[in-house]
Amino acid sequence: MSKIGTVGNYDADVRSDCQVSFELTQSGGNVIDIQSKLILLYGDALNKLATDVLNFFEIKNSKLTILDKGSLDFVLAARIEAAVKLVIDTDKEFLLPKLPQNTEASLKDDFRVSRLYLPGNTPKLMINAGVHKPNGIILDLEDAVAPSKKYEAGFIVRNALRNVDFYGAERMVRINQIPRGLDDLKFIVPHNVNLILIPKVESADQIKQVDLAIEKIKRDNKNPIWYMPIIESALGVEKAFEIATASLNVVAMAIGLEDLTADLGVRRTAEATESFFARTRIVNACKAAGIQPIDSVFSDVSDMEGLRKNVEISKSLGFEGMGCIHPRQINVIHDAFKPSAEEVEKAQKIVDAFKEAEAKGLGVVSLGSKMIDPPVVKRAIQTLKKNENA
């Protein structure tokens, strides 16, 4: 009995996706059966893409069934390839032409005030996510993807990195926990991911494993690939500085409070007093390492006032950004993290004093009767940049 590879989604609420089944046959050529409400409009295009994928993998005799729910090319190609590779063993990749803007690099000190999580196996959420203007878009291969769907999600995420317009947002992927996450890297590293979130990190060695794996598969991607470890356990908190300094590619470190509070054996509350020590420990480690501290997500997407209060507390602790799980949270996060008028005014005075001292050739900067150290000037410049980009 021949093996059948089946991937994708075809539930009632599914949009912009499809279910694909692939089976090798003994004869009869490639038989493609497409079922779609849009067959009259797009049937020829769907059939051509399916034929192109089968020809690329040199498949002569097969049965390919496509149950389409409005899938775009990057989705259909990913689904067919995943189904084929469940049946045949090949290292070839069927890649659609990459969008030019999806080759752009991001900078180490880019602002990462907001990052929007999207399930890595749900393409309908990816297509227009960038219009909401988060600083980063996270294609999630970890908790947001069911274990049985993780393999096929890798193909969707790979193609999204190449073919979805992120509207200038940093292209991020959360891989699975190490060591499983090392297998995810082949789907994202050669395809211009900007930043990798590494979950449940508890040691510097896990970061170094990612470093080594990336060097082996980076291929022609010359852009830097940054890391954001996520601390989600008591052990991770204790080793925060070690993790923050494990690689020059670590540019930020986040805290995940759902798993952390579970590890501590306490209930997560709105007041967050149970995580105060861990959050301040993370901030301190990040500041000491010169990277960005990023707070956990706020899970109640309907409570905007609660989110605002949470961000205000987060900002007061020294965090510089926060994750979000719904687009409506983005503007609240940006607005609440934005420097106050008083902060901007003070920062401008510091920068002006620095420029004046520099113009006079003075080695010492002062504002009134107070001496200003270089780190203070640096923070003032960052404050002004945050205000401009908020």
Backbone torsions as a table, in degrees:
resi	resn	phi	psi	omega
1	MET	NA	129.4	-176.4
2	SER	-75.0	152.9	-179.4
3	LYS	-82.9	141.0	178.2
4	ILE	-115.9	127.0	175.8
5	GLY	-99.6	122.4	-178.7
6	THR	-126.6	128.4	-179.7
7	VAL	-140.5	168.6	172.8
8	GLY	98.3	-174.0	-175.0
9	ASN	-132.6	138.9	179.5
10	TYR	-144.3	32.6	178.7
11	ASP	-74.7	171.4	-175.0
12	ALA	-60.9	-36.0	-175.9
13	ASP	-93.0	8.0	-177.7
14	VAL	-77.8	136.0	172.6
15	ARG	-132.6	154.5	175.4
16	SER	55.9	36.4	-178.9
17	ASP	-147.4	-177.1	179.1
18	CYS	-160.7	165.4	170.1
19	GLN	-114.5	133.4	-176.8
20	VAL	-124.9	132.9	173.5
21	SER	-122.6	134.8	-177.1
22	PHE	-130.0	135.9	179.7
23	GLU	-144.2	131.6	173.9
24	LEU	-75.9	141.6	177.4
25	THR	-123.9	168.4	-177.2
26	GLN	-81.3	-27.9	-175.9
27	SER	-160.7	-179.2	174.6
28	GLY	94.4	1.1	-179.1
29	GLY	73.9	-166.8	178.7
30	ASN	-92.7	114.3	179.5
31	VAL	-99.5	117.4	-177.0
32	ILE	-111.7	119.2	179.8
33	ASP	-112.4	111.6	-178.1
34	ILE	-110.9	124.3	176.1
35	GLN	-116.6	115.3	-175.7
36	SER	-156.3	143.1	174.4
37	LYS	-69.1	-15.8	-178.4
38	LEU	-104.2	21.4	-172.9
39	ILE	-61.3	-35.1	-179.5
40	LEU	-67.7	-34.6	-178.7
41	LEU	-83.3	-43.0	-169.8
42	TYR	-122.9	8.9	-176.8
43	GLY	-57.8	-44.5	-179.4
44	ASP	-63.8	-41.5	-179.7
45	ALA	-66.5	-41.4	178.3
46	LEU	-62.9	-43.9	-179.3
47	ASN	-64.5	-40.4	179.6
48	LYS	-63.9	-45.0	-180.0
49	LEU	-63.5	-43.2	178.5
50	ALA	-60.6	-42.4	178.6
51	THR	-63.9	-41.7	178.8
52	ASP	-60.5	-41.2	-179.4
53	VAL	-67.0	-45.2	179.8
54	LEU	-62.9	-41.0	178.4
55	ASN	-66.0	-38.0	179.5
56	PHE	-59.4	-38.4	-179.7
57	PHE	-90.3	9.9	175.0
58	GLU	57.4	41.4	179.0
59	ILE	-92.8	124.9	-173.9
60	LYS	-100.5	-37.2	-176.6
61	ASN	-133.9	119.3	-177.8
62	SER	-165.3	168.6	171.1
63	LYS	-122.5	121.3	-179.2
64	LEU	-120.2	119.2	179.8
65	THR	-112.0	127.4	-178.3
66	ILE	-122.1	116.7	173.6
67	LEU	-101.4	100.7	-168.0
68	ASP	-96.4	137.6	175.1
69	LYS	-124.5	44.3	177.7
70	GLY	85.4	31.2	-176.7
71	SER	-70.4	139.7	172.8
72	LEU	-81.1	169.4	-175.2
73	ASP	-57.2	-42.8	-176.6
74	PHE	-64.5	-29.1	179.2
75	VAL	-77.4	-50.2	-179.2
76	LEU	-59.4	-44.0	179.4
77	ALA	-61.8	-41.4	179.6
78	ALA	-64.9	-42.4	-178.4
79	ARG	-65.6	-44.5	-179.7
80	ILE	-64.0	-45.0	-179.5
81	GLU	-61.3	-43.0	179.7
82	ALA	-63.0	-41.9	179.8
83	ALA	-64.9	-42.6	178.8
84	VAL	-61.0	-43.3	-175.6
85	LYS	-75.1	-11.0	170.2
86	LEU	-76.5	-16.0	-176.8
87	VAL	-108.7	-40.8	-179.1
88	ILE	-116.3	154.6	-179.6
89	ASP	-99.1	112.0	179.2
90	THR	-152.8	146.5	176.7
91	ASP	-97.7	-2.0	-179.5
92	LYS	-66.8	149.5	178.0
93	GLU	-123.9	129.3	174.9
94	PHE	-90.2	109.0	-174.2
95	LEU	-118.5	127.0	173.4
96	LEU	-76.6	157.9	179.4
97	PRO	-56.0	137.9	-176.0
98	LYS	-81.6	140.8	172.9
99	LEU	-64.7	135.1	-178.4
100	PRO	-56.2	-39.4	-177.9
101	GLN	-68.8	-16.3	-179.5
102	ASN	-87.0	14.8	173.1
103	THR	-108.4	-0.9	-176.0
104	GLU	-73.5	142.2	178.1
105	ALA	-85.6	159.5	170.1
106	SER	-109.7	163.7	-175.9
107	LEU	-100.3	155.3	-178.6
108	LYS	-59.7	-38.1	-176.8
109	ASP	-102.9	22.0	173.5
110	ASP	-56.4	148.9	177.5
111	PHE	-72.7	132.7	179.9
112	ARG	-127.1	51.9	-178.3
113	VAL	-66.4	-42.0	180.0
114	SER	-128.0	143.9	173.7
115	ARG	-141.2	126.0	-173.8
116	LEU	-99.4	121.0	178.2
117	TYR	-80.3	132.4	174.9
118	LEU	-131.0	132.8	178.2
119	PRO	-59.6	133.0	-174.0
120	GLY	-71.3	-9.3	-179.7
121	ASN	-115.8	20.0	-178.3
122	THR	-126.0	81.9	-172.1
123	PRO	-62.9	-26.0	-177.8
124	LYS	-60.6	-27.7	-179.3
125	LEU	-81.6	-16.5	-175.6
126	MET	-84.6	-30.7	-164.1
127	ILE	-59.5	-43.7	-177.0
128	ASN	-119.2	17.9	-176.0
129	ALA	-60.6	-33.5	-176.4
130	GLY	-65.6	-21.5	-178.2
131	VAL	-67.4	-17.7	179.4
132	HIS	-81.4	-5.6	173.7
133	LYS	60.5	45.8	168.1
134	PRO	-73.3	158.7	175.3
135	ASN	-67.6	-32.7	179.0
136	GLY	-142.3	149.9	174.4
137	ILE	-116.7	122.4	-177.9
138	ILE	-101.5	117.0	170.4
139	LEU	-88.4	112.4	-167.2
140	ASP	-96.1	119.2	176.1
141	LEU	-99.0	-3.2	-174.6
142	GLU	-96.4	-107.9	-170.2
143	ASP	-62.9	-25.7	-175.8
144	ALA	-82.0	-1.5	-178.6
145	VAL	-120.7	128.1	178.3
146	ALA	-62.1	145.9	-178.5
147	PRO	-51.9	-38.5	-178.3
148	SER	-72.6	-12.1	-176.7
149	LYS	-108.5	-0.8	-173.5
150	LYS	-63.7	-38.4	-179.1
151	TYR	-62.2	-52.1	-176.7
152	GLU	-68.3	-27.3	178.5
153	ALA	-62.6	-31.8	180.0
154	GLY	-58.1	-37.8	-179.9
155	PHE	-70.9	-38.7	177.6
156	ILE	-64.2	-45.8	-179.2
157	VAL	-64.1	-43.3	177.6
158	ARG	-56.6	-49.5	-177.7
159	ASN	-68.9	-33.3	177.4
160	ALA	-64.7	-40.3	177.4
161	LEU	-59.3	-30.2	-178.0
162	ARG	-90.9	-35.5	-163.6
163	ASN	-121.7	-3.5	176.8
164	VAL	-99.9	134.7	177.6
165	ASP	-78.1	116.2	-178.7
166	PHE	-88.2	0.5	178.1
167	TYR	53.1	38.4	176.2
168	GLY	89.6	-8.5	177.8
169	ALA	-69.6	147.4	177.3
170	GLU	-65.3	134.1	-177.5
171	ARG	-85.5	109.8	-175.2
172	MET	-119.2	150.6	173.5
173	VAL	-136.5	131.3	170.1
174	ARG	-95.0	115.5	178.4
175	ILE	-81.9	175.2	175.5
176	ASN	-76.9	168.6	-179.7
177	GLN	-60.8	140.2	176.0
178	ILE	-65.8	134.9	14.7
179	PRO	-91.0	-12.5	-177.3
180	ARG	-58.7	-35.3	-177.8
181	GLY	-61.4	-22.8	178.2
182	LEU	-62.8	-31.0	177.6
183	ASP	-70.9	-24.7	179.2
184	ASP	-70.8	-23.5	-171.1
185	LEU	-62.8	-31.2	-178.9
186	LYS	-65.4	-23.5	179.0
187	PHE	-81.5	-19.5	-170.7
188	ILE	-121.4	-35.0	-173.7
189	VAL	-61.8	-45.1	-178.9
190	PRO	-75.3	-2.3	-169.8
191	HIS	-118.9	32.8	169.4
192	ASN	63.8	41.2	165.9
193	VAL	-67.3	141.0	178.2
194	ASN	-88.2	-41.4	-173.2
195	LEU	-144.4	138.4	178.6
196	ILE	-112.3	125.3	172.2
197	LEU	-89.2	128.4	-177.2
198	ILE	-111.7	109.4	-173.1
199	PRO	-81.1	156.4	170.5
200	LYS	52.4	45.4	-179.3
201	VAL	-79.5	133.8	-179.0
202	GLU	-129.7	0.7	179.2
203	SER	-158.9	157.3	175.9
204	ALA	-64.1	-29.7	-178.0
205	ASP	-60.1	-34.4	179.0
206	GLN	-64.4	-38.5	177.6
207	ILE	-67.1	-40.7	-179.9
208	LYS	-66.6	-32.1	175.1
209	GLN	-63.2	-39.5	177.0
210	VAL	-64.6	-43.6	176.9
211	ASP	-53.3	-51.0	-176.8
212	LEU	-65.1	-42.3	-178.6
213	ALA	-64.7	-40.5	-179.2
214	ILE	-65.1	-40.8	-179.9
215	GLU	-60.7	-29.7	-178.2
216	LYS	-76.9	-25.0	-172.1
217	ILE	-123.3	8.8	-172.9
218	LYS	-65.5	-29.7	177.5
219	ARG	53.7	-129.4	-172.3
220	ASP	-89.5	7.3	176.5
221	ASN	-81.0	105.6	-177.2
222	LYS	-91.8	-7.0	-178.8
223	ASN	-72.6	151.1	175.3
224	PRO	-66.7	147.9	174.9
225	ILE	-118.3	114.7	-176.0
226	TRP	-89.6	160.7	179.5
227	TYR	-121.1	144.6	169.1
228	MET	-129.6	92.3	175.2
229	PRO	-64.0	146.9	176.2
230	ILE	-114.2	124.3	-179.8
231	ILE	-92.9	120.4	-172.8
232	GLU	-135.9	18.3	180.0
233	SER	-149.0	164.4	178.2
234	ALA	-61.3	-39.5	179.4
235	LEU	-65.2	-40.6	177.7
236	GLY	-60.8	-40.1	178.0
237	VAL	-62.4	-44.0	-178.9
238	GLU	-64.2	-28.0	-178.0
239	LYS	-106.0	22.6	-172.7
240	ALA	-56.9	-47.8	-176.9
241	PHE	-68.2	-38.7	176.9
242	GLU	-58.9	-41.5	179.8
243	ILE	-70.2	-43.0	-177.6
244	ALA	-62.0	-27.1	-177.0
245	THR	-108.4	15.3	-174.6
246	ALA	-73.2	-22.6	-178.0
247	SER	-154.0	148.5	175.6
248	LEU	-68.2	-13.7	179.9
249	ASN	-84.6	-8.2	176.3
250	VAL	-75.6	116.8	-178.4
251	VAL	-113.6	-13.6	-179.7
252	ALA	-158.0	160.0	175.6
253	MET	-140.4	133.1	-177.6
254	ALA	-112.1	163.2	175.1
255	ILE	-117.6	136.8	178.0
256	GLY	-110.9	105.8	-169.3
257	LEU	-80.0	-24.1	179.3
258	GLU	-63.5	-50.5	-179.5
259	ASP	-72.8	-34.3	-179.2
260	LEU	-65.1	-47.5	180.0
261	THR	-64.5	-33.8	176.0
262	ALA	-64.7	-40.2	179.2
263	ASP	-66.7	-34.9	178.6
264	LEU	-77.2	-16.0	-178.9
265	GLY	76.8	30.6	179.1
266	VAL	-126.1	164.2	-180.0
267	ARG	-92.2	135.3	177.2
268	ARG	-74.1	129.1	-178.3
269	THR	-120.4	163.9	178.1
270	ALA	-64.4	-34.2	-179.7
271	GLU	-70.7	-27.2	175.9
272	ALA	62.7	23.1	177.9
273	THR	-65.3	-27.5	-178.5
274	GLU	-68.6	-19.1	-178.5
275	SER	-113.3	10.9	-175.8
276	PHE	-58.7	-47.0	-179.2
277	PHE	-60.7	-47.8	-177.4
278	ALA	-62.5	-42.6	-177.6
279	ARG	-66.3	-43.2	179.0
280	THR	-68.5	-32.1	177.1
281	ARG	-65.0	-41.2	178.5
282	ILE	-65.1	-45.8	179.8
283	VAL	-59.9	-45.6	-178.3
284	ASN	-62.3	-42.4	179.2
285	ALA	-63.2	-41.9	-179.5
286	CYS	-65.9	-45.2	-179.1
287	LYS	-63.5	-39.3	179.1
288	ALA	-66.1	-32.6	-178.7
289	ALA	-88.2	-10.1	-180.0
290	GLY	77.7	30.4	178.4
291	ILE	-122.1	175.5	-175.3
292	GLN	-89.0	127.0	173.7
293	PRO	-86.3	129.4	-175.4
294	ILE	-122.6	128.4	-176.9
295	ASP	-81.9	169.2	-178.4
296	SER	-72.3	170.1	176.9
297	VAL	-74.8	156.9	172.5
298	PHE	-104.1	115.4	-164.3
299	SER	-81.6	-17.5	-179.1
300	ASP	-88.9	96.1	-174.1
301	VAL	-73.5	-9.6	179.3
302	SER	-93.7	-12.8	-174.7
303	ASP	-101.7	85.6	-178.4
304	MET	-71.5	-34.9	179.2
305	GLU	-69.2	-39.5	175.8
306	GLY	-63.0	-38.8	177.3
307	LEU	-62.8	-45.4	-179.2
308	ARG	-59.9	-44.8	179.0
309	LYS	-63.2	-39.6	179.6
310	ASN	-63.6	-40.9	178.9
311	VAL	-66.3	-39.7	179.1
312	GLU	-60.6	-41.7	176.4
313	ILE	-65.3	-45.0	179.7
314	SER	-57.0	-46.8	179.5
315	LYS	-62.7	-39.7	-178.9
316	SER	-66.0	-25.1	178.4
317	LEU	-82.8	-13.6	179.3
318	GLY	110.9	-0.7	176.9
319	PHE	-67.6	152.2	-176.8
320	GLU	-117.2	3.7	179.6
321	GLY	-175.1	175.3	-176.2
322	MET	-154.8	149.1	175.1
323	GLY	-80.1	156.8	175.3
324	CYS	-138.6	151.6	-176.3
325	ILE	-115.8	3.6	175.8
326	HIS	-148.9	141.3	-178.6
327	PRO	-56.7	-29.7	-177.6
328	ARG	-66.0	-15.7	180.0
329	GLN	-81.5	-17.5	-170.7
330	ILE	-62.3	-52.2	-176.2
331	ASN	-63.7	-36.9	178.5
332	VAL	-63.5	-43.7	179.8
333	ILE	-63.9	-45.9	179.8
334	HIS	-61.8	-44.9	-176.9
335	ASP	-66.0	-41.7	-176.6
336	ALA	-73.3	-30.3	177.6
337	PHE	-82.8	-12.2	-178.9
338	LYS	-62.3	137.0	179.1
339	PRO	-59.1	143.4	177.5
340	SER	-71.1	166.6	178.9
341	ALA	-60.0	-38.4	179.4
342	GLU	-65.3	-41.1	179.2
343	GLU	-64.6	-40.5	180.0
344	VAL	-66.7	-43.3	-179.8
345	GLU	-61.8	-44.8	179.3
346	LYS	-64.6	-42.3	179.8
347	ALA	-63.0	-40.2	-179.7
348	GLN	-64.6	-39.2	177.8
349	LYS	-63.7	-40.2	179.3
350	ILE	-64.9	-45.6	-179.5
351	VAL	-65.0	-41.0	178.2
352	ASP	-62.3	-41.7	178.9
353	ALA	-64.6	-38.6	178.4
354	PHE	-64.0	-45.1	-179.4
355	LYS	-64.3	-38.7	179.5
356	GLU	-65.4	-44.5	178.9
357	ALA	-63.9	-39.6	179.7
358	GLU	-65.2	-40.3	179.7
359	ALA	-64.9	-31.5	179.9
360	LYS	-86.8	-2.1	-180.0
361	GLY	74.7	21.8	-178.8
362	LEU	-83.6	141.5	178.4
363	GLY	-88.2	-8.3	-177.4
364	VAL	-121.2	134.9	178.4
365	VAL	-108.8	132.5	178.5
366	SER	-136.6	150.6	175.7
367	LEU	-127.0	105.7	-172.3
368	GLY	68.5	-124.2	179.9
369	SER	-98.0	2.3	-175.4
370	LYS	-103.3	136.2	174.7
371	MET	-80.4	143.6	-178.2
372	ILE	-114.8	119.6	179.0
373	ASP	-80.7	155.8	178.8
374	PRO	-53.4	-40.6	178.1
375	PRO	-60.9	-32.3	178.9
376	VAL	-67.6	-40.9	177.5
377	VAL	-63.5	-43.1	179.5
378	LYS	-60.4	-44.0	178.6
379	ARG	-64.2	-37.9	179.6
380	ALA	-63.5	-42.5	178.1
381	ILE	-62.4	-42.3	178.1
382	GLN	-63.2	-38.4	178.7
383	THR	-61.0	-44.0	179.0
384	LEU	-65.7	-38.4	178.1
385	LYS	-66.4	-40.0	177.9
386	LYS	-61.5	-41.3	-179.8
387	ASN	-64.1	-38.8	179.6
388	GLU	-69.0	-33.1	-175.5
389	ASN	-96.4	-3.3	-177.2
390	ALA	-69.8	NA	NA
